[in-house]
Amino acid sequence: MVEKREEKSKHTEEGIGIAGFVLGILSIIFFIGGAGIVIGIVGFSLCLSQQRKHPTRLGKIGLILNVIGFALGIIFLIAYTAYLFPKMQEIMQQSQAFPVA
């Protein structure tokens, strides 16, 4: 009986790290559009809480993957914003050059 409780507890602790690891992979895959930022934050918090309770290798790798996914999301957002604003200004200038009657 005691062994089953310990085994179940161990799987629960590892499950949080596995979930964080999977979210780390997803944050890298879906870094476009801000999804990687949100997924990276959630996965990082899961891995961090798991690492504090019961450090595992997957939890540590998950932390790294989530940071990479978060960073890619921020870089994409900055690059997209830097590209978007000049394009919007260009479109607005073109629309002012050709007023609609």
C-alpha positions in Angstrom: 0.0 0.0 0.0 2.8 2.4 1.0 4.7 1.6 -2.2 1.7 2.5 -4.4 1.3 5.9 -2.7 5.0 6.7 -3.1 4.9 5.5 -6.7 1.7 7.6 -7.4 3.3 10.7 -5.8 6.5 10.2 -7.8 4.5 10.1 -11.1 2.5 13.2 -10.2 5.7 15.1 -9.5 7.2 13.9 -12.8 4.0 14.7 -14.6 4.3 18.4 -13.9 7.8 18.4 -15.4 6.7 16.4 -18.4 3.8 18.9 -19.0 6.3 21.8 -18.7 8.6 20.0 -21.1 5.8 19.5 -23.7 4.8 23.1 -23.4 8.5 24.1 -23.9 8.4 22.2 -27.2 5.1 23.8 -28.2 6.4 27.3 -27.3 9.2 26.9 -29.8 6.9 25.5 -32.5 4.2 28.1 -32.0 6.3 31.2 -31.3 4.5 33.2 -34.1 1.7 35.4 -33.0 2.4 35.7 -29.3 1.3 32.1 -28.6 4.9 31.1 -27.8 5.1 33.9 -25.2 2.0 32.6 -23.3 2.9 29.0 -23.6 6.4 29.7 -22.6 5.3 31.5 -19.4 2.9 28.7 -18.4 5.5 25.9 -19.2 8.2 27.8 -17.4 6.1 28.1 -14.2 5.2 24.4 -14.3 8.8 23.4 -14.8 10.0 25.8 -12.1 7.5 24.5 -9.5 8.4 20.9 -10.4 12.1 21.7 -10.1 11.7 23.2 -6.6 9.8 20.1 -5.4 11.6 17.3 -7.1 14.3 18.2 -9.6 14.3 16.0 -12.8 16.1 16.1 -16.1 13.0 16.7 -18.1 12.1 19.7 -15.8 15.5 21.2 -16.4 15.3 20.7 -20.2 11.7 22.1 -20.1 13.0 25.3 -18.4 15.5 25.8 -21.2 13.0 25.1 -23.9 10.4 27.5 -22.4 13.0 30.3 -22.2 13.9 29.7 -25.8 10.3 29.7 -26.9 9.6 32.8 -24.9 12.6 34.6 -26.4 11.7 33.6 -29.9 8.1 34.9 -29.3 9.5 38.3 -28.1 12.0 38.5 -31.0 9.2 37.8 -33.5 6.9 40.3 -31.9 9.6 43.0 -32.0 10.5 42.2 -35.6 6.8 42.1 -36.7 6.1 45.4 -35.0 9.2 47.0 -36.5 8.0 45.8 -40.0 4.3 46.6 -39.4 4.5 50.3 -38.4 6.5 51.4 -41.5 4.1 49.5 -43.7 1.1 51.1 -42.0 2.6 54.6 -42.5 3.3 53.8 -46.1 -0.3 52.7 -46.7 -1.6 55.8 -44.9 0.5 58.1 -47.0 -0.6 56.4 -50.2 -4.3 56.7 -49.2 -3.8 60.4 -48.5 -2.2 60.9 -51.9 -5.4 59.5 -53.6 -8.3 61.0 -51.8 -11.7 59.4 -52.3 -14.3 61.8 -53.8 
